[in-house]
Amino acid sequence: MRPIELCDRLGRWSSGRGPLYVLLASRMRALIDDGELPAGALLPPDRTLAEALAVGRTTVVAAYDLLRSEGRIVRRQGSGTRVAGTPVASEEPPADPIFLGSLETRDDGVLLAICAAPGEPPPELAEAYTRIIPELTAISGDIGYYPYGHLALRTAIAARYTQYGVPTVADQVLVTNGGQQALSLLSHALVSPGDQVLSEAPTFPGALEVFREQGAVLRGLPVGLDGFESAVRVRRPALAYVIPTYHNPTGAVLPRLDRQRLARAAAAADVPLIEDEVPADLGFPGQDRPTPLAAYGSSVISIGSLSKSIWGGLRIGWIRAAAPFITRLARLRAVHDLGGNVPAQLAAAHLVPLLDGLNVGATLQSRHAHLTALLAEHLPTWHYPTLTGGQVLWIRLPTGDGNSFAQTALRHGIAVLPGAGLDLTGQSPHYIRLHFHTPETTLTESVTRLTAAWHAYKPPTTAPIPTRPAIAI
């Protein structure tokens, strides 16, 4: 295992009280016991790891000695330091084909089927900016910093929650720079290094990255957090994370009774339950928008965003929670950036009331139908669930694995997201995620390239090694 990879998994290992070697050994112990450092994994040499962690070599030596005395690692002259046990596969993963650069437009002709977000803003966005010009010219005696967010937008978001069965006032809303910042603020506020976090498996990879960055120990449950009650009793998690409406990546919608059960169980256990509603406005025509989880339990913290329904470049998201907690988050937000872009928030205040009339779902349904028709014709052995909304297909490959196929696809000019990086439990190596937010002509070309890649693909003869992306949306 490369030192940088181990450092990433260690997170903020030095946070806490006690000698550094004890803290380091404690964090590595948790990673070994949780399977994050698998049996047989080769650990970096003492000096190399010490340099990577910016600590003295004696700290690493003492930590390794402590773990060896517990039987968790073995150290042999000439073969290095390894996690105890028999390896189930090679510990060196293949090169990760997903990079932060996938969030930006490329000039190499590669089609990006990774980041599920609109490729162009709707005309209503420009119209909203035109409408706010008088509001901007009328501003006087206002320095423009709003750690909570602009009141006009907070009021509009609160009204939308009230409309869908969750009575809300502006004091219960914090505006953020997109849903990703909302997740980051919540992780900073609720998670300490070593805390356990319950999440669906598979799930949105951006959330997993946020929790890992905070040093959380992640625990995967089936979609819908099935088994939540027993997991809470055993794990005592710091929080749980769920996408109940048009789940990313499966597209599943949690039934009403299951929503009630989950929200009430979280409240009874006093576990904060983060409800990610970012895809909730992506229902196909004829689908009623489900009541948010926040209507059923006091422990629910809702997050939302305009990135999928309007445009990612607008960078408007929010958190809905109890007013005292919103105040706590606003203090944390002020430390990070003092507040968001005021013109964007004023424009968003005009857009939020229009969301139901923008026909985003109709556009997505048309593109979904076009994509699935092409897949049925050209790649009939690929399997995916029937959708009633959302933006992505969760495709099971008939042979091979998503990691190696993604590399073949990239050589044929299309970048797809392997499923292994979305699943904490390691149960999705044979999946890929493919979005349909792009125009039909682009989807047609995407299937052409995927078909060529599939015909050229040669599945590996060894078991796939799970990898995770740097970030994907």
Salt bridges, closest charged atoms under 4 A:
GLU5 OE2 - ARG9 NH2 2.88
ASP8 OD2 - ARG468 NH2 1.79
ASP33 OD1 - ARG72 NE 3.00
ASP34 OD1 - ARG219 NH2 2.52
ASP46 OD2 - ARG57 NH2 3.61
ASP46 OD1 - ARG75 NH2 2.39
ASP65 OD1 - ARG68 NH2 3.30
ASP65 OD1 - ARG75 NH1 3.67
GLU70 OE2 - ARG29 NH2 2.78
GLU70 OE1 - ARG72 NH1 2.90
GLU91 OE2 - ARG82 NH1 3.10
GLU92 OE1 - ARG2 NH1 3.55
ASP108 OD2 - ARG106 NH2 2.56
GLU120 OE2 - ARG367 NH2 3.88
GLU135 OE2 - HIS350 NE2 2.71
ASP171 OD1 - ARG154 NH2 3.72
GLU200 OE1 - HIS247 NE2 3.57
GLU209 OE2 - ARG212 NH1 3.54
GLU209 OE2 - ARG468 NH1 2.68
GLU229 OE2 - ARG261 NH1 3.36
ASP258 OD1 - ARG261 NE 3.97
GLU277 OE2 - ARG289 NH1 3.78
ASP281 OD1 - ARG160 NH2 2.69
ASP281 OD1 - ARG289 NE 2.90
ASP337 OD1 - ARG333 NE 2.62
ASP356 OD1 - ARG160 NH2 2.88
GLU377 OE1 - HIS378 NE2 3.72
GLU440 OE1 - HIS370 ND1 3.82
GLU445 OE2 - ARG449 NE 2.85
